[in-house]
């Protein structure tokens, strides 16, 4: 039986492995949405937040004290109070609603935000986990972000810790456990171009097996 519904690719990735670049290339190849900004924009509107503030919360857990600090703007002569930002749970719930709605409307590539778990019941969904060796990740961050090796290593350690904690809090699962994804690939072994080729082949195979066509 053929499926007439949106085709969704979710990507969980380690910082510095090239996951965002590959996600954008996948979306471009198939002519579908790369939904990262749309998810941020719609969620920010629901909470009356600036998009830049929400980007800083991306796949991170904040404490009650951090939430309070984000609710104030310090000026030279006053402290201006703003509405408290959403809790971790509130933010996850709204982002989940946005992701689920989007997945019923059109085909898209969704990066991070526990998308693989949120859409685990979606019948036309491919979940990916992209990772790479530390040396490769450090080199890419040094080149792309113009930082030192020490700074790159610190950024990677912090990102891995925060994404792991975030994923476990809302799914009860281990972020790096390859068994919960359809495919896990090391981008440093194949290289970005070959990794992209393999992922395109996988997506096309899934579509062919389910006799599905992409709904843009």
Order of alpha helices (4+ residues) and beta strands (2+ residues): beta-alpha-beta-alpha-alpha-alpha-beta-beta-alpha-beta-alpha-beta-alpha-alpha-beta-alpha-alpha
